[in-house]
Amino acid sequence: MKKLQFVSLVVLGLSVVLWTVGRIFFPLPDWAVRANGVVMLIAMALLVFTSVRRKIAPNGSCPD
């Protein structure tokens, strides 16, 4: 569960960086903005899921 949380956090961070770069330095094409939005939503959902799962069972008693 820690690996999934770390990966989703990294993907979310990279997605935010891409979004910021697309806003400040050069405009991204529409398909790239939409794809980045979908990736960002999935990463946020995974991050919330893993965070809640670890908070409920911090000692890892839940089966993975």
C-alpha positions as CSV (number, residue, x, y, z in Angstrom):
1,M,0.0,0.0,0.0
2,K,2.9,2.3,0.7
3,K,4.2,1.9,-2.9
4,L,0.9,2.7,-4.4
5,Q,0.5,5.8,-2.3
6,F,4.1,6.9,-3.2
7,V,3.5,6.3,-6.9
8,S,0.2,8.1,-6.9
9,L,1.8,11.0,-5.1
10,V,4.6,11.2,-7.6
11,V,2.2,11.0,-10.6
12,L,0.0,13.7,-9.1
13,G,3.1,15.9,-8.5
14,L,4.3,15.4,-12.1
15,S,0.8,16.1,-13.4
16,V,0.6,19.4,-11.4
17,V,4.0,20.4,-12.8
18,L,2.9,19.6,-16.3
19,W,-0.3,21.6,-15.8
20,T,1.6,24.6,-14.4
21,V,4.1,24.5,-17.2
22,G,1.3,24.4,-19.7
23,R,-0.3,27.4,-18.1
24,I,2.8,29.6,-17.7
25,F,5.3,28.8,-20.4
26,F,3.5,27.4,-23.4
27,P,-0.1,26.3,-24.1
28,L,-0.7,22.6,-24.3
29,P,-3.0,21.1,-26.9
30,D,-6.5,20.3,-25.9
31,W,-6.0,16.5,-25.9
32,A,-2.9,16.9,-23.6
33,V,-4.9,19.1,-21.1
34,R,-7.7,16.6,-21.0
35,A,-5.4,13.6,-20.7
36,N,-3.5,15.3,-17.9
37,G,-6.8,16.0,-16.1
38,V,-7.8,12.4,-16.3
39,V,-4.4,11.3,-14.9
40,M,-4.7,13.9,-12.2
41,L,-8.2,12.7,-11.1
42,I,-7.1,9.0,-11.1
43,A,-3.9,9.9,-9.0
44,M,-6.0,11.9,-6.6
45,A,-8.5,9.1,-6.1
46,L,-5.7,6.5,-5.6
47,L,-4.0,8.8,-3.1
48,V,-7.2,9.3,-1.1
49,F,-7.9,5.6,-1.2
50,T,-4.5,4.6,0.0
51,S,-4.4,7.3,2.7
52,V,-7.7,6.2,4.1
53,R,-6.8,2.6,4.0
54,R,-3.6,3.2,5.9
55,K,-5.3,5.3,8.4
56,I,-7.9,2.6,9.1
57,A,-5.3,-0.1,9.5
58,P,-2.0,1.5,10.2
59,N,-0.3,-1.8,11.2
60,G,-1.2,-3.4,7.8
61,S,-3.8,-5.8,9.1
62,C,-6.0,-5.3,6.1
63,P,-5.4,-7.9,3.3
64,D,-3.9,-6.4,0.2
